[in-house]
Amino acid sequence: MVFDNHQPVIVRAINTLHSVGSPEMTPVDSFGNVERCRKKEFAFHYSPDKKLVHVVAKLQDHPGAFASLLKALGTRLNLMSTSSYVLEDGCAIASSVGETLFQSDTARSIQQAASSSVHVMSCQVWESHDGLLIDQFHSGIQSGGGESYVLMHRTGLADMFMEVRKVLGSGGDTILYLQGKNYGRLRVEACASMFGPSPASKLQELSHIYEALGFGSTKITANSAGEVKLILNDDFECDTSTRGGKTCSFTRGLAEGSIEAILKEEMTSEETRCRLRGDDECEFVIRKAKNASAKRTPSPDIMN
């Protein structure tokens, strides 16, 4: 059975199980006994020496439904990644990628194995061809908040920013800064309900949101005067194939606009260190603008 359509989801929770072989991971910190790493987002997979399949199942949204499906697939697949999310109709989608344990297995036999779970309402399976497996089910990427995203290579985006600087000079940096500031302000406004009545206490949470979205690994501190220092050791703007720039203008604007919106103060910023200039990390200092009319008084414990 195939799906008639796959409408945008309202909740998405990805749970990567494990990868076959030696996955390329980038640990950035430690939390408990598990090293943090970049999330593996499956859009396509190439493995010429393996027979891969992509299994998509529509499940009853009942406790144990996902576990029941994984148990059924575990006899046929070495799972590489899996995700699940809830649809607007109250059902759930489970999307799994794996290597077949038996060369004789086909899309049909894997579909039958998955459908042996009583919680599976319908199921569709795609096989790799000449080592290439593409996600042909999902029509895009959507956040848990319902926003649509484009998955783009970091270096490609950084190179595009660098080309803007090359063509427009200092005007290019100004454009990137203003766009970053506007984007940061809009992001905070979109997340206002999540930050509650005291958004100034949520700076750490805000930095973790940007970190999870791939902007860079962050460390953020603040003092009682409302000055905020943001450090990124892998800012995406520095991931260029050339080293023509001298500052991360978009990121500086993003930080300034986000903090300005969350503190409800007119802020100014500067990048005191930058990997594009040969430093080990990028450092941004955001402080209240001189002669600015305060919309609220910063709390002395804005990081608590």
Secondary structure, 3 states (H helix, E strand, C coil): CCCCCCCCCCEEEECCCCCCCCCCCCCCCEECCEECCCCCCCCEEECCCCCEEEEEEEECCCCCHHHHHHHHHCCCEEEEEEEEEECCCCCEEEEEEEEECCCCCCHHHHHHHHHCCCCEEEEEEEECECCEEECCCCCCEECCCCCEECCCCHHHHHHHHHHHHHHHCHHHHHHHHHHHHHHHHHHHHHCHHHHCCCHHHHHHHHHHHHHHCCCCCEEEEECCCCCEEEEECCCHHHCCCCCCCCCCHHHHHHHHHHHHHHHCCCEEEEEEECHHHCCCCEEEEEEECCCCCCCCCCCCCCCC
